[in-house]
Amino acid sequence: MTTPDGTSSADLPSVRLGEASQRDRRWTLASLFSWVVALIFFAPIAWIAMSAFKTTGQILSVPPLFIFQPTLENFTEMFQDPKIPKFFFNSVLLSVGSVLIAIAVSFLAAYSFSRFKPPGTDFLMFLLLSTRFVPAAAFVIPFFQLFGILNFRNTYVGLIIFYVMFSVPFSVWILKGFIDGVSQRFDETGLVNGASRAHVIFRVVLPQVKPGLVAAFVFNIIFVWNEFLFNFQLGGTDTNSIPVALFTALYQGGAVNWTYVSALGTAYVLPLAVLIYFFQKYLLVGMTFGTVRGEV
């Protein structure tokens, strides 16, 4: 007995085994390729982390040392610097504070765009996103002058307002996609049964878009946490964050202080790396701007 493609029924098990082995080989090759790409991108971070446990001579050795006696002196010297806790405090305050405010504002704005659809919604959404089209360097001089007029330079309030302004457009786009995926019948059911609009927003819709909130938070925290240019230009000794500290302390004694840079860079990257590791699934969801759910 033969199949329509001319294959004998007795040969079917071997054909299936051959197809399965081909699929396994393809998956193996894809996995190996993924590992190679991931290791290539991770190599600079791994090198910085390794250098944080080396002495200056070991960092500058040629050929590079991959096997060495690690030391914690770099971290000890770094944390003995009285300015380091201040830099870390500034980074956490500016990042977390501005992003939380931006998420709150963006959620309400995204709900309005999604449910009420004001005239010109598409154009307004485009205008919001267009603020991210212009290179950051183009904003430096106008904001430098504006912050000088408003006395916002070297203040937490000024920098938080600035980072909120830059975080809102992207957050609105992400959250609107998630809210669009929540059927409006949830809103209608709640309103018909006597619930207030605030109850519908915060008790009905909000729990269903928590992945979007986390995705927007993580995406924006990455931007603010690593932002250098505006913190350097608009901030000061009281509000500078770690990226500025890395830049200003790069040269010591006429040479690059590689041990200081490596230790501070490793300590600075670690909290963000842990955050992304635990919330990476929300980043993948956020890249799709939410999921499309069917009507109920």
C-alpha positions as CSV (number, residue, x, y, z in Angstrom):
1,M,0.0,0.0,0.0
2,T,1.3,3.4,-1.0
3,T,0.6,6.9,0.1
4,P,-0.5,9.6,-2.5
5,D,3.2,10.8,-2.7
6,G,4.3,7.3,-3.7
7,T,5.8,6.4,-0.3
8,S,5.2,2.9,1.0
9,S,3.2,2.6,4.3
10,A,6.0,0.5,5.6
11,D,8.5,3.4,5.1
12,L,6.3,5.9,7.0
13,P,8.0,5.4,10.4
14,S,11.5,6.0,8.9
15,V,10.2,9.0,7.0
16,R,8.8,10.5,10.2
17,L,12.0,9.8,12.0
18,G,14.0,11.5,9.3
19,E,11.8,14.6,9.5
20,A,12.1,14.6,13.2
21,S,15.9,14.4,13.1
22,Q,16.0,17.3,10.6
23,R,13.8,19.4,12.9
24,D,16.1,18.6,15.8
25,R,19.2,19.6,13.8
26,R,17.5,22.8,12.8
27,W,16.6,23.6,16.4
28,T,20.2,22.7,17.5
29,L,21.7,25.0,14.9
30,A,19.3,27.8,15.8
31,S,20.1,27.4,19.5
32,L,23.8,27.5,18.8
33,F,23.4,30.6,16.7
34,S,21.4,32.3,19.4
35,W,24.0,31.5,22.0
36,V,26.8,32.8,19.8
37,V,24.9,36.1,19.2
38,A,24.0,36.5,22.9
39,L,27.6,35.9,24.0
40,I,29.0,38.4,21.4
41,F,26.7,41.1,22.8
42,F,27.4,40.1,26.4
43,A,31.2,40.1,25.9
44,P,31.8,43.8,26.6
45,I,29.7,43.6,29.9
46,A,31.5,40.5,30.9
47,W,34.9,42.1,30.2
48,I,34.0,45.2,32.4
49,A,32.8,42.9,35.2
50,M,36.1,40.9,35.0
51,S,38.1,44.1,35.0
52,A,36.4,45.2,38.2
53,F,38.3,42.4,40.0
54,K,41.7,43.1,38.4
55,T,44.5,45.4,39.4
56,T,45.6,48.1,37.0
57,G,48.5,46.0,35.8
58,Q,46.3,43.1,35.1
59,I,43.8,45.2,33.2
60,L,46.5,46.7,30.9
61,S,48.4,43.4,30.5
62,V,49.1,42.2,26.9
63,P,47.9,39.6,26.1
64,P,44.7,40.0,28.2
65,L,44.5,37.9,31.3
66,F,41.5,35.6,31.6
67,I,42.8,33.6,34.6
68,F,43.9,35.9,37.5
69,Q,43.7,36.3,41.3
70,P,40.6,38.5,41.8
71,T,40.6,41.4,44.3
72,L,37.9,43.4,46.0
73,E,40.1,46.5,46.5
74,N,38.5,48.3,43.6
75,F,35.1,48.1,45.2
76,T,36.5,49.0,48.6
77,E,38.1,52.1,47.2
78,M,35.1,53.0,45.2
79,F,32.6,52.9,48.2
80,Q,35.1,54.8,50.4
81,D,34.5,57.7,48.1
82,P,32.0,59.9,50.0
83,K,30.4,61.0,46.7
84,I,29.4,57.6,45.4
85,P,26.4,57.0,47.7
86,K,25.1,60.5,46.6
87,F,25.5,59.5,43.0
88,F,23.6,56.3,43.5
89,F,20.8,58.0,45.4
90,N,20.4,60.6,42.6
91,S,20.2,57.8,40.0
92,V,17.6,55.9,41.9
93,L,15.5,59.0,42.8
94,L,15.6,60.5,39.3
95,S,14.9,57.2,37.6
96,V,12.2,55.7,39.8
97,G,10.5,59.0,40.6
98,S,10.2,60.3,37.1
99,V,9.1,57.0,35.6
100,L,6.4,56.4,38.2
101,I,5.0,59.8,37.5
102,A,5.2,59.3,33.8
103,I,3.4,55.9,34.0
104,A,0.6,57.4,36.0
105,V,0.1,60.2,33.6
106,S,0.5,58.0,30.5
107,F,-2.0,55.4,31.7
108,L,-4.7,58.1,32.1
109,A,-3.9,59.6,28.7
110,A,-3.8,56.2,27.0
111,Y,-7.2,55.4,28.5
112,S,-8.6,58.6,27.2
113,F,-7.2,58.0,23.7
114,S,-8.4,54.5,23.6
115,R,-11.9,54.9,25.0
116,F,-13.0,58.5,24.2
117,K,-11.1,58.8,20.9
118,P,-10.9,62.6,20.8
119,P,-10.8,64.2,17.3
120,G,-7.4,63.9,15.7
121,T,-6.4,61.0,18.0
122,D,-4.1,59.5,15.4
123,F,-2.4,62.9,14.7
124,L,-2.1,63.6,18.4
125,M,-0.4,60.2,18.9
126,F,1.9,61.0,16.1
127,L,2.8,64.3,17.6
128,L,3.6,62.6,20.9
129,L,5.9,60.2,19.3
130,S,7.5,62.8,17.1
131,T,9.2,64.3,20.2
132,R,11.5,61.3,20.1
133,F,12.4,61.8,16.5
134,V,14.8,64.7,17.1
135,P,18.3,63.9,18.4
136,A,18.8,64.6,22.1
137,A,21.6,67.0,21.4
138,A,19.2,69.4,19.6
139,F,17.3,69.9,22.8
140,V,20.3,70.8,25.0
141,I,20.7,74.5,24.3
142,P,16.9,75.3,24.5
143,F,16.5,73.4,27.7
144,F,19.7,74.9,29.2
145,Q,18.3,78.4,28.6
146,L,14.8,77.4,29.8
147,F,16.1,75.8,33.0
148,G,18.2,78.9,33.7
149,I,15.1,81.2,33.4
150,L,13.0,78.9,35.6
151,N,15.9,78.3,38.1
152,F,15.5,74.5,37.5
153,R,19.2,73.8,36.9
154,N,20.7,71.4,39.5
155,T,17.3,70.7,41.0
156,Y,15.6,67.3,41.4
157,V,12.2,68.9,40.4
158,G,13.6,70.2,37.1
159,L,15.3,66.9,36.1
160,I,12.3,64.8,37.2
161,I,10.0,67.0,35.1
162,F,12.3,66.8,32.2
163,Y,12.5,62.9,32.4
164,V,8.8,62.7,32.8
165,M,8.3,64.7,29.6
166,F,10.6,62.4,27.7
167,S,9.1,59.2,29.1
168,V,5.4,60.0,28.6
169,P,5.2,59.7,24.7
170,F,6.6,56.2,24.6
171,S,4.6,55.1,27.6
172,V,1.3,56.4,26.0
173,W,2.0,54.4,22.9
174,I,2.7,51.2,24.8
175,L,-0.3,51.5,27.2
176,K,-2.8,52.5,24.5
177,G,-2.0,49.2,22.7
178,F,-2.7,47.3,25.8
179,I,-5.9,49.2,26.7
180,D,-7.1,48.7,23.1
181,G,-6.8,45.0,23.7
182,V,-9.3,45.2,26.6
183,S,-12.8,44.9,25.4
184,Q,-15.0,48.1,26.0
185,R,-17.7,45.8,27.2
186,F,-15.9,45.6,30.5
187,D,-16.3,49.4,30.8
188,E,-19.9,49.3,29.7
189,T,-20.8,46.5,32.1
190,G,-19.3,48.3,35.0
191,L,-21.0,51.6,34.2
192,V,-24.4,50.0,33.6
193,N,-24.1,48.3,37.1
194,G,-23.5,51.7,38.7
195,A,-19.7,51.8,38.9
196,S,-18.0,55.2,38.6
197,R,-15.6,55.9,35.8
198,A,-12.8,55.9,38.3
199,H,-13.8,52.5,39.5
200,V,-13.8,51.2,35.9
201,I,-10.4,52.7,35.2
202,F,-8.6,51.6,38.3
203,R,-10.5,48.4,39.3
204,V,-11.5,46.9,36.0
205,V,-9.1,48.1,33.2
206,L,-5.9,48.6,35.3
207,P,-5.5,45.0,36.5
208,Q,-5.8,43.8,32.9
209,V,-3.0,46.0,31.6
210,K,-0.4,45.3,34.4
211,P,2.0,43.7,32.0
212,G,1.9,46.9,29.9
213,L,2.6,49.0,32.9
214,V,5.6,46.9,33.8
215,A,6.9,46.9,30.2
216,A,6.6,50.7,30.1
217,F,8.3,51.0,33.4
218,V,11.2,48.9,32.5
219,F,11.7,50.5,29.0
220,N,11.7,54.0,30.5
221,I,13.8,53.1,33.5
222,I,16.5,51.9,31.1
223,F,16.5,55.2,29.4
224,V,16.6,57.4,32.5
225,W,19.0,55.1,34.4
226,N,21.6,55.4,31.6
227,E,20.9,59.0,30.5
228,F,24.0,61.2,30.5
229,L,23.8,64.2,28.3
230,F,20.9,66.1,30.0
231,N,22.0,65.2,33.5
232,F,25.4,66.5,32.7
233,Q,24.2,69.8,31.2
234,L,21.1,70.5,33.3
235,G,22.2,69.0,36.6
236,G,25.0,69.8,38.9
237,T,27.0,68.5,41.8
238,D,23.9,68.0,43.9
239,T,21.9,66.1,41.2
240,N,24.5,64.3,39.0
241,S,23.9,60.6,38.5
242,I,26.4,57.7,38.0
243,P,26.9,58.2,34.2
244,V,28.1,61.7,34.9
245,A,30.3,60.3,37.7
246,L,31.9,57.8,35.3
247,F,32.6,60.6,32.8
248,T,34.0,63.1,35.3
249,A,36.2,60.6,37.1
250,L,37.4,58.8,34.0
251,Y,40.8,60.6,34.1
252,Q,42.8,60.7,37.3
253,G,46.4,61.8,37.4
254,G,46.5,62.3,33.6
255,A,45.5,58.7,32.8
256,V,42.3,56.6,32.6
257,N,41.5,55.1,36.0
258,W,40.4,51.7,34.6
259,T,39.9,50.1,38.0
260,Y,37.6,52.8,39.2
261,V,35.6,52.8,35.9
262,S,35.3,49.1,35.9
263,A,34.2,48.8,39.5
264,L,31.7,51.7,39.3
265,G,30.4,50.5,35.9
266,T,29.8,46.9,37.3
267,A,28.0,48.2,40.4
268,Y,25.9,50.4,38.3
269,V,24.9,47.8,35.7
270,L,24.1,45.1,38.2
271,P,20.7,46.5,39.6
272,L,19.4,47.2,36.1
273,A,20.5,43.7,34.9
274,V,18.7,42.1,37.8
275,L,15.6,44.1,37.1
276,I,15.6,43.2,33.4
277,Y,16.2,39.5,34.2
278,F,13.1,39.2,36.4
279,F,10.9,41.3,34.1
280,Q,12.2,40.2,30.7
281,K,8.9,38.5,29.7
282,Y,7.2,41.9,30.0
283,L,9.7,43.4,27.7
284,L,8.8,40.9,25.1
285,V,5.2,41.6,25.5
286,G,5.8,45.3,25.4
287,M,7.5,45.1,22.1
288,T,4.2,44.0,20.6
289,F,2.4,46.9,22.2
290,G,-0.1,44.6,23.9
291,T,-2.1,41.6,22.8
292,V,-5.3,41.7,20.8
293,R,-8.1,40.2,22.8
294,G,-11.5,39.1,21.4
295,E,-14.8,40.6,22.3
296,V,-16.6,39.0,25.3
